């Protein structure tokens, strides 16, 4: 057995010297150190030796294996160094060529525009207030003057998480950021129930509606809710705030218009339209051929909503509005399909 192991070591070392490339070296490793190699078979024969011969043979087998592994590692290093030297001698590298551009990460355009809008509102005195994505039917509808079976609920088809498990107050993904109005008012009112402080907050977040996906609507979208509550707040304050926001967002010469509308949680209610930048007011699929694109809904906070938030509607008034970053981006960059924001097409995202 000792002579066999010594012969294996000498033979395999000699065959290793003639190898000149990595493919042949890998074939040598499989043949001489693999599971079916003569050396591994010698290990399996150790059990047949006598107890006197076995220790010396086992020690010799381990030494041969270690020697071959070391020779293999040394040969691999030599081949790698030789390949590097050959590459440096034969290949040319023009160090004057410009390097590959470093691709930097960036914010998603919807997120960037969301931050831009919040920055403008912050300059106008609004503080950012965040609320939860999952709400109860009570918070999402009932406290906002949407009683059960109210026809206005059909405007916002909902994703219910626990429908039917909580009676008349199931859990759902919020359809708008307006539930944050109730949470913000109650939090502020709790500071001084007798004389609640004034509020001016912006509530950003994702909203979810079970709707048909079109060029103008998605099942999920960002929204920013604005809320101002205090004494002697009027509709003129609402119009002045929104006009100033539009001018800071779209430029001092932006064309806009207010239209009367109806929302259960505001009275009176209005929408703010901006002239469609995609078609220049001539009419296109994005603006439904009207030449205008609605960017937000607004109105004076309904007295019932004020009372539900802990504010006395006989003493306090307020206004609220809701706007979407994606729709405003469509105006600024003449984007004709809102689905581009969630398609994850790198060709679209890299333009921002």
Secondary structure, DSSP 4 states (H G I P E B T S, - for coil): -HHHHHHHHHHHHHHHHT--SHHHHHHHHHHHHSTTSHHHHHHHHGGGS-HHHHHHHHHHHHHHHHHHHHHHHHHHHHHHHHHHHHHHHH----TTSPPPPP------HHHHHHHHHHHHHHHTTPEE----SEEEHHHHTGGGT--TT-GGGGGS---BSSTTTSTT--EEE-SSTTHHHHHHHHHHHTT-SSSPPPEEEEEEEEEE------SS--SEEEEEEEEEEETT--HHHHHHHHHHHHHHHH-TT--EEEEEEEETTEEEEEEEEEE-TTTTTS--TTTTTSSEEEEEEEEEEPHHHHHHTT--TTT-EEEEEEE-HHHHHHHHHT---GGGGGS--HHHHTT-
